[in-house]
Amino acid sequence: MTQTAPHRRARAEIDLGALRANVRTLRARVAPHVQMMAVVKADAYGHGAVRCARAALDAGATWLGTATPHEALALRAAGLREARIMCWLWTPGDPWAEGIEAGLDMSVSGTWALREVTEAAQAVGRPARVQLKADTGLGRNGCQPADWPELVTEALKAEAQGLVRVTGLWSHFACADEPGHPSIPAQLDVFRTMLDHAEKAGVRPEVRHIANSPATLTLPEAHFDLVRPGIAMYGVSPDPAVGTSAELGLRPVMSLKASVALVKRVPGGHGVSYGHHYVTPGETTLGLIPLGYADGVPRHASGRGPVLVGDRVRTVAGRVAMDQFVVDLDGDLPEAGTEAVLFGPGDRGEPTAQDWAVAADTIAYEIVTRIGARVPRVYVGE
């Protein structure tokens, strides 16, 4: 859902100017020959895939990355026909033929996927662009080192038959957001070994890549031919251990705002929200915020989530409900309709997504990505 004017109930403001600035900042971290893939999976981490993809390309990204083929095909359908688009989370029976026709780069982690994509290429009558993924230690998708020679051999056979073009070799870090973690150099060593095997066997990839957001920011030795920033592009630090957004030169793109729906006086000893986990310590005023866990406000932040109302940061009082939660206003009487800011860049003293992550015992990725579809996205900075 997109609005061209602020929505009164609630809205997620998406600052595309900040996103473009973040892309330029990240580009400045890598050598001129290194390409950038703007990762826009999960609806651009909740920010809106199409608008963010266009802004990222305008700012210097040359590739787009998605998890599912359906996300990638939606970008093509929205008119993004020239950019290279890679998608990496395939399951048996997925739309390989449509991916080939759309010119997608499709990740292959095992022989079953190579078999399905070559069958689709035969049916379509044109070669598929595939990138072979190596499991260098993350233990999720990707081909294990012991199975890598077979996958490379079969991919080269398919390439010789004109069914595929092996365009990339890639992997993904497990702990790049933990500077100094011993798995980081270990994964790089495994990746280099697997690259060496594939290239000696005859693979001539267009790109080799392993660097996610934290590796883009802190590991120049991992940049290879392409970097894949995701969360950093949206101005959120991958982890406080890597640095704050401000320290990294990034600006958060999303601000989550709502209008206070009701303000009322209540006596001391008054229970608030389900279960009465908060009871007013004395006479006070309560403010009702019309956002809840159905909108992506984490229930785990009940009693802890911070909200800026007026010029003061308040705390969620009691449980977050499906559609709403309450803050104790300590006797203040803002008018109904006063703006409440759950998170933003922090310029006005408002909380950030990282503050909510701490309150909910999670990561900032989850805070921005989970904001639901009934919260309109309002785009600024175009």
C-alpha positions as CSV (number, residue, x, y, z in Angstrom):
1,M,0.0,0.0,0.0
2,T,1.4,3.4,-1.0
3,Q,0.2,6.8,0.0
4,T,1.2,10.1,-1.5
5,A,0.2,12.1,1.6
6,P,0.7,11.3,5.3
7,H,-1.8,8.9,6.7
8,R,-3.4,10.0,9.9
9,R,-3.7,6.6,11.7
10,A,-0.2,5.3,11.1
11,R,2.5,5.3,8.5
12,A,6.0,4.2,7.7
13,E,7.9,7.1,6.1
14,I,10.5,5.9,3.7
15,D,13.3,8.5,2.9
16,L,14.5,7.6,-0.6
17,G,17.1,10.4,-0.4
18,A,18.6,8.7,2.6
19,L,18.6,5.4,0.8
20,R,20.5,6.9,-2.2
21,A,23.0,8.5,0.2
22,N,23.6,5.2,1.9
23,V,24.2,3.5,-1.4
24,R,26.8,6.1,-2.3
25,T,28.4,5.7,1.1
26,L,28.6,2.0,0.6
27,R,30.0,2.4,-2.9
28,A,32.7,4.6,-1.5
29,R,33.8,1.7,0.7
30,V,34.7,-0.6,-2.2
31,A,37.2,-0.3,-5.1
32,P,35.9,1.2,-8.3
33,H,35.9,-2.1,-10.2
34,V,33.7,-3.8,-7.5
35,Q,30.0,-3.9,-8.4
36,M,27.2,-3.5,-6.0
37,M,24.1,-5.6,-5.6
38,A,21.3,-3.9,-3.8
39,V,19.4,-6.6,-1.8
40,V,15.7,-5.9,-1.9
41,K,14.4,-9.2,-0.7
42,A,11.4,-9.3,1.7
43,D,9.9,-6.2,0.0
44,A,13.2,-4.4,0.5
45,Y,13.3,-5.3,4.2
46,G,9.8,-3.8,4.6
47,H,10.6,-0.6,2.8
48,G,9.0,-1.3,-0.6
49,A,11.0,-3.3,-3.2
50,V,10.2,-1.4,-6.4
51,R,10.7,2.1,-5.1
52,C,13.9,1.2,-3.2
53,A,15.3,-0.8,-6.2
54,R,14.9,2.2,-8.5
55,A,16.5,4.5,-5.9
56,A,19.4,2.1,-5.4
57,L,20.0,1.8,-9.1
58,D,19.9,5.6,-9.5
59,A,22.6,5.9,-6.8
60,G,25.0,3.4,-8.4
61,A,24.0,-0.1,-7.7
62,T,24.2,-2.4,-10.8
63,W,22.5,-5.5,-9.5
64,L,19.4,-6.3,-7.5
65,G,19.1,-9.3,-5.2
66,T,16.1,-11.2,-4.0
67,A,15.5,-14.4,-2.0
68,T,12.7,-15.9,-4.0
69,P,12.1,-16.1,-7.8
70,H,8.7,-14.6,-7.3
71,E,10.2,-11.5,-5.8
72,A,12.6,-11.2,-8.7
73,L,9.8,-11.8,-11.3
74,A,7.7,-9.1,-9.6
75,L,10.6,-6.6,-10.1
76,R,10.7,-7.4,-13.8
77,A,6.9,-7.1,-14.0
78,A,7.2,-3.6,-12.4
79,G,9.4,-2.5,-15.3
80,L,12.9,-3.1,-14.0
81,R,14.0,-4.9,-17.1
82,E,17.6,-3.8,-17.6
83,A,19.1,-4.4,-14.2
84,R,20.8,-7.7,-13.4
85,I,18.6,-9.5,-10.9
86,M,19.8,-12.5,-8.9
87,C,17.5,-14.7,-6.7
88,W,18.8,-17.5,-4.5
89,L,16.1,-19.4,-2.6
90,W,14.7,-22.0,-5.0
91,T,12.6,-25.1,-4.2
92,P,11.7,-28.0,-6.4
93,G,9.0,-27.0,-8.9
94,D,9.7,-23.3,-8.8
95,P,9.3,-21.2,-12.0
96,W,12.7,-21.9,-13.6
97,A,11.4,-21.3,-17.1
98,E,9.9,-17.9,-16.2
99,G,13.2,-17.0,-14.6
100,I,15.1,-17.9,-17.7
101,E,12.8,-15.9,-19.9
102,A,13.1,-13.0,-17.5
103,G,16.9,-13.1,-17.7
104,L,17.4,-13.8,-14.0
105,D,20.6,-15.0,-12.5
106,M,19.5,-18.1,-10.6
107,S,21.4,-19.7,-7.7
108,V,22.1,-23.4,-7.8
109,S,23.3,-25.3,-4.7
110,G,22.9,-28.9,-5.7
111,T,22.5,-31.2,-8.6
112,W,18.7,-31.4,-8.3
113,A,18.5,-27.7,-9.0
114,L,20.9,-27.9,-11.9
115,R,18.7,-30.7,-13.3
116,E,15.5,-28.7,-13.1
117,V,17.1,-25.5,-14.6
118,T,18.6,-27.4,-17.5
119,E,15.2,-29.1,-18.2
120,A,13.6,-25.7,-18.2
121,A,16.3,-24.3,-20.5
122,Q,15.6,-27.1,-23.0
123,A,11.9,-26.3,-22.9
124,V,12.4,-22.6,-23.3
125,G,15.1,-22.9,-25.9
126,R,17.7,-20.6,-24.4
127,P,20.4,-21.0,-21.8
128,A,19.9,-20.2,-18.1
129,R,22.1,-17.8,-16.2
130,V,23.1,-19.7,-13.1
131,Q,25.4,-18.9,-10.1
132,L,26.9,-21.8,-8.1
133,K,26.6,-21.3,-4.4
134,A,29.3,-22.7,-2.1
135,D,28.6,-23.6,1.5
136,T,31.8,-22.3,3.1
137,G,30.6,-22.7,6.7
138,L,27.1,-21.1,7.1
139,G,25.4,-24.5,6.9
140,R,22.3,-23.2,5.1
141,N,21.9,-23.2,1.4
142,G,25.0,-23.9,-0.8
143,C,27.0,-26.9,-1.9
144,Q,29.3,-28.6,0.6
145,P,33.0,-28.7,-0.4
146,A,32.9,-32.5,-0.7
147,D,30.1,-32.2,-3.3
148,W,31.5,-29.2,-5.1
149,P,33.6,-31.0,-7.7
150,E,30.5,-32.9,-8.9
151,L,28.4,-29.8,-9.1
152,V,31.1,-27.9,-11.0
153,T,31.6,-30.8,-13.4
154,E,27.8,-31.1,-14.1
155,A,27.5,-27.4,-14.6
156,L,30.3,-27.3,-17.1
157,K,28.7,-30.2,-19.0
158,A,25.4,-28.2,-19.2
159,E,27.3,-25.1,-20.3
160,A,29.0,-27.1,-23.0
161,Q,25.6,-28.2,-24.2
162,G,24.4,-24.6,-24.4
163,L,21.9,-25.1,-21.6
164,V,23.4,-22.8,-18.9
165,R,25.9,-20.0,-18.5
166,V,27.7,-20.1,-15.2
167,T,27.7,-16.4,-14.4
168,G,28.8,-16.4,-10.8
169,L,30.4,-18.2,-7.9
170,W,29.3,-17.1,-4.5
171,S,28.8,-17.8,-0.8
172,H,27.6,-16.1,2.4
173,F,29.2,-15.3,5.8
174,A,27.9,-16.7,9.1
175,C,29.5,-14.2,11.5
176,A,30.7,-11.2,9.6
177,D,28.7,-9.0,12.0
178,E,31.1,-10.2,14.8
179,P,34.4,-8.6,14.0
180,G,37.3,-10.9,14.8
181,H,35.2,-14.1,14.8
182,P,37.4,-17.0,13.7
183,S,34.9,-18.3,11.2
184,I,35.4,-15.2,9.0
185,P,39.0,-16.1,7.8
186,A,38.1,-19.8,7.8
187,Q,35.2,-19.1,5.4
188,L,37.3,-16.9,3.2
189,D,39.9,-19.7,2.9
190,V,37.3,-22.3,2.0
191,F,35.8,-19.9,-0.5
192,R,39.1,-19.2,-2.2
193,T,39.8,-23.0,-2.4
194,M,36.4,-23.6,-4.0
195,L,36.8,-20.7,-6.4
196,D,40.2,-22.1,-7.4
197,H,38.8,-25.5,-8.1
198,A,36.0,-24.2,-10.2
199,E,38.2,-21.8,-12.2
200,K,40.8,-24.5,-12.8
201,A,38.1,-26.8,-14.0
202,G,37.1,-24.1,-16.6
203,V,34.4,-21.9,-15.0
204,R,34.7,-18.3,-16.1
205,P,32.3,-16.4,-13.8
206,E,31.3,-12.8,-14.4
207,V,31.3,-12.2,-10.6
208,R,32.6,-13.8,-7.5
209,H,31.0,-12.6,-4.2
210,I,30.6,-13.3,-0.5
211,A,30.3,-9.9,1.1
212,N,27.1,-9.0,2.9
213,S,26.5,-5.7,4.7
214,P,29.0,-6.2,7.5
215,A,31.6,-7.6,5.2
216,T,31.1,-4.7,2.8
217,L,31.7,-2.3,5.7
218,T,34.6,-4.1,7.5
219,L,36.3,-6.7,5.2
220,P,37.8,-5.3,2.0
221,E,39.6,-8.6,1.5
222,A,36.1,-10.2,1.0
223,H,34.9,-7.8,-1.7
224,F,36.0,-9.8,-4.8
225,D,34.0,-8.6,-7.8
226,L,30.7,-7.7,-6.1
227,V,29.3,-6.8,-2.7
228,R,25.7,-7.4,-1.5
229,P,24.6,-4.9,1.1
230,G,21.2,-5.4,2.5
231,I,20.4,-3.9,5.9
232,A,23.1,-1.3,5.6
233,M,21.5,0.1,2.5
234,Y,18.5,1.0,4.6
235,G,20.7,2.8,7.1
236,V,20.5,0.2,9.9
237,S,23.8,-1.1,11.4
238,P,24.2,-4.8,11.0
239,D,25.2,-5.0,14.6
240,P,26.3,-2.5,17.3
241,A,29.7,-4.4,17.3
242,V,30.3,-3.1,13.7
243,G,29.3,0.4,14.7
244,T,26.2,2.6,15.0
245,S,24.5,3.9,11.9
246,A,26.0,7.3,12.5
247,E,29.5,5.9,13.0
248,L,29.2,4.1,9.7
249,G,28.0,7.1,7.8
250,L,24.5,5.7,7.3
251,R,21.1,7.2,7.8
252,P,18.0,5.1,8.7
253,V,15.5,5.2,5.9
254,M,12.3,4.1,7.7
255,S,10.4,6.1,10.4
256,L,7.4,4.5,12.0
257,K,4.8,7.0,13.1
258,A,1.2,7.1,14.4
259,S,-1.4,9.5,15.7
260,V,-2.3,9.3,19.3
261,A,-5.9,7.9,19.2
262,L,-7.1,8.8,22.7
263,V,-5.8,10.5,25.8
264,K,-7.6,10.0,29.2
265,R,-7.1,10.5,32.9
266,V,-7.1,7.4,35.1
267,P,-6.7,6.9,38.8
268,G,-3.9,5.1,40.5
269,G,-4.2,1.3,40.7
270,H,-5.7,1.2,37.2
271,G,-4.8,-1.9,35.2
272,V,-3.7,-1.4,31.6
273,S,-4.1,-3.8,28.7
274,Y,-4.4,-7.6,28.7
275,G,-3.4,-9.3,31.9
276,H,-2.9,-6.1,33.8
277,H,0.9,-6.5,33.6
278,Y,1.0,-2.7,34.2
279,V,-0.9,-1.0,36.9
280,T,-0.7,2.8,37.2
281,P,1.3,3.8,40.3
282,G,-0.8,6.9,40.8
283,E,-3.2,9.2,39.0
284,T,-1.9,9.7,35.5
285,T,-2.9,10.0,31.9
286,L,-2.8,7.3,29.3
287,G,-2.3,7.6,25.5
288,L,-3.6,5.1,23.0
289,I,-1.3,4.3,20.0
290,P,-3.2,2.6,17.1
291,L,-0.5,0.1,16.2
292,G,-0.1,-3.5,17.4
293,Y,1.5,-6.8,16.7
294,A,-0.7,-7.2,13.6
295,D,1.2,-4.2,12.2
296,G,4.6,-5.6,13.2
297,V,5.0,-4.0,16.7
298,P,6.7,-6.8,18.6
299,R,4.7,-8.2,21.5
300,H,8.0,-9.1,23.1
301,A,8.5,-5.3,23.6
302,S,5.5,-5.1,25.9
303,G,6.4,-3.0,28.9
304,R,9.7,-1.9,27.3
305,G,9.2,-0.4,23.8
306,P,10.1,3.3,23.6
307,V,7.8,5.9,21.9
308,L,8.4,9.6,21.4
309,V,5.2,11.5,22.2
310,G,5.5,15.3,22.3
311,D,9.0,16.0,23.5
312,R,9.4,13.0,25.8
313,V,10.2,9.3,25.2
314,R,7.5,7.1,26.8
315,T,7.4,3.4,27.4
316,V,4.8,0.9,26.3
317,A,2.6,0.3,29.4
318,G,1.4,-3.3,29.6
319,R,1.0,-5.7,26.8
320,V,1.1,-4.8,23.1
321,A,-2.2,-5.9,21.7
322,M,-3.1,-6.9,18.1
323,D,-4.1,-3.4,16.9
324,Q,-3.0,-1.0,19.7
325,F,-0.9,-0.4,22.8
326,V,-0.9,2.2,25.6
327,V,1.8,4.6,26.9
328,D,1.7,6.2,30.3
329,L,1.9,10.0,29.7
330,D,2.7,10.8,33.4
331,G,0.0,13.4,33.6
332,D,0.7,15.2,30.3
333,L,-2.3,15.9,28.1
334,P,-1.3,16.0,24.4
335,E,-4.3,16.3,22.1
336,A,-5.7,13.3,20.2
337,G,-3.9,13.3,16.9
338,T,-0.5,14.3,18.3
339,E,2.3,12.4,16.5
340,A,3.8,9.4,18.2
341,V,7.2,8.2,16.7
342,L,8.1,4.6,17.4
343,F,11.4,4.8,15.6
344,G,13.3,6.9,13.1
345,P,16.8,8.2,12.5
346,G,17.1,9.6,16.1
347,D,17.5,13.3,15.0
348,R,14.8,14.5,17.4
349,G,15.6,12.2,20.2
350,E,13.1,9.6,18.9
351,P,14.0,5.9,19.4
352,T,15.6,4.0,16.6
353,A,14.9,0.5,15.2
354,Q,17.9,-0.7,17.3
355,D,16.3,0.6,20.4
356,W,13.2,-1.5,19.6
357,A,15.5,-4.4,18.9
358,V,17.0,-4.2,22.3
359,A,13.5,-3.9,23.9
360,A,12.2,-7.0,22.0
361,D,15.4,-9.0,22.4
362,T,15.9,-9.3,18.7
363,I,17.8,-7.6,15.8
364,A,17.0,-4.4,14.0
365,Y,16.5,-6.3,10.8
366,E,13.4,-7.9,12.2
367,I,12.0,-4.6,13.5
368,V,11.9,-2.9,10.1
369,T,11.1,-6.0,8.0
370,R,8.1,-7.1,10.1
371,I,6.1,-3.8,9.6
372,G,2.9,-5.0,8.0
373,A,1.0,-4.2,4.9
374,R,-1.8,-2.3,6.6
375,V,0.8,0.3,7.6
376,P,1.0,2.6,4.5
377,R,4.4,3.4,3.1
378,V,4.8,7.2,2.5
379,Y,7.7,8.0,0.3
380,V,9.7,11.2,0.8
381,G,13.0,12.4,-0.6
382,E,12.3,11.5,-4.2
